[in-house]
Amino acid sequence: MQVTLNPIQAEILETLVQQGQYPSLEMALNAALLGDDVQEEAESPRYAAWVEQTRQQINAARAQIAAGEVQTVDQVLAELRAKVQQGTGVDVVTSRSPPSPKPSPPSLILPPRLI
């Protein structure tokens, strides 16, 4: 996306950078568009740590894919069902049958009457 600033807007942003309030025009523009609270959050150590952790997880996942360490959807679902059953003692049953060509009419379930 390209954003065109009028001369006054550009001058304001350049002045903020020259005064040292922002390290770059991009940061000054981000603050103007997103507000200082969002900008401060994006620069916080906690956010930076989250970004780095996420980047490491993505790189680890890419390495696993490159090494052929992948699972099918059925394998993942089986593992999840086993975890649920182990934690709750309840068997999880799912239907993987193809959808019917003609949808059935919706059913209406009414609560029993209170007497």
Secondary structure, 3 states (H helix, E strand, C coil): CCCCCCHHHHHHHHHHHHCCCCCCHHHHHHHHHHCHHHHHHHCCHHHHHHHHHHHHHHHHHHHHHHCCCCCCHHHHHHHHHHHHHHHHCCCCCCCCCCCCCCCCCCCCCCCCCCC
